[in-house]
Amino acid sequence: MRNFKIVLQYEGTRYRGWQRQVSTDNTIQGKLESLLSKMLGQETEITGSGRTDAGVHALGQVANFHADTKMSEREILDYMNFYLPEDIAVIDVREVSPRFHSRLNVKGKTYCYRVVQTDIPHIFDRKYAHLIKESLDVAAMEKAAEYLVGTHDFKAFTSTKKGKKSTIRTIECIEIIRTKSVSMCMGNAQDEIRFIYSGNGFLYHMVRIMTGTLLEVGMHKRRPEEMTEILNSGQREMAGELVPAKGLILMEVRY
C-alpha cells in the first residue's frame, strides 16, 4: 500500500465541516473518500490534519490516504480536480513514507480570522469575513494578545465541556494586522483586521473564542489584563463570544 499526502483548499460555506458524518455526505472528508473510492476501485479512508468546523475555509489543509494503485502523483491530482466540486481543490499530491500520518505528525498550524469594519453591506466579503460596525482599538487587542502567547491551559477558550484530553496548548505568535478591504461594487476601502494565530495545536472553537474575546477588548468592553484572569479561571463563560465560522481560514499545517 502506498501512502499519499495531499494539500487541499476549500470554501467551507456549504459543507458540514471536515469530518465524515452518518447523517449526511455533505462534508469535505465525505466528498474526498467517495471520490477516492471510485478512482481506486476500493474503499478508501482519508485522514485530515484536523477537523475544521462547518463554514470554516482552508488554504492549506493536509490529509493522507493509503492505496494500492499504480497511478502517478500527477494522475491522482488531475483525476481528483476533474471530479471534485468547484469549491474543493487539491493543490499538491506527494507519495510519502508509510509512517507519515497527517494528524499525528503535525508540529504546528496557522489560522487567520478576518474581520471587516463596515456599516454598509459588503457583498464580496460576506462569506469570508465577520462584518462589524464597531471601531476597534488595535493597540489594546495587541496588548491582550500578548497574554495569550506561550504555553497555557486554554480550557476557558474551548466549547468542549468535558474530556480526558489535555487543554494545554502553546501559542507561538498572534499577529493583528490592519489592512484595507475593497468593496468591488462601490469601490469603498474598508478597514480590515486580520488575526493570525500560530501554535502547536488548537482546541475546538479555540481560535474563534480567542478572536471574540480580543474583539471585546478592541471595543473597550474588556481590559487587556483580563486575559490572565480568563486563562486561570478555566471557565468558558469568562471568555468572549464565539465569532462566526465564516471568517476563519486554515492557512498552513507544519510538519
Secondary structure as GFF3:
##gff-version 3
##sequence-region A 1 255
A	DSSP	beta_strand	2	10	.	.	.	ID=ss1
A	DSSP	alpha_helix	28	40	.	.	.	ID=ss2
A	DSSP	beta_strand	46	48	.	.	.	ID=ss3
A	DSSP	beta_strand	57	67	.	.	.	ID=ss4
A	DSSP	alpha_helix	73	83	.	.	.	ID=ss5
A	DSSP	beta_strand	88	96	.	.	.	ID=ss6
A	DSSP	beta_strand	108	117	.	.	.	ID=ss7
A	DSSP	three_ten_helix	123	125	.	.	.	ID=ss8
A	DSSP	beta_strand	130	132	.	.	.	ID=ss9
A	DSSP	alpha_helix	138	148	.	.	.	ID=ss10
A	DSSP	beta_strand	150	153	.	.	.	ID=ss11
A	DSSP	three_ten_helix	155	157	.	.	.	ID=ss12
A	DSSP	beta_strand	168	183	.	.	.	ID=ss13
A	DSSP	beta_strand	188	199	.	.	.	ID=ss14
A	DSSP	alpha_helix	206	218	.	.	.	ID=ss15
A	DSSP	alpha_helix	226	233	.	.	.	ID=ss16
A	DSSP	three_ten_helix	236	238	.	.	.	ID=ss17
A	DSSP	three_ten_helix	245	247	.	.	.	ID=ss18
A	DSSP	beta_strand	248	254	.	.	.	ID=ss19
###
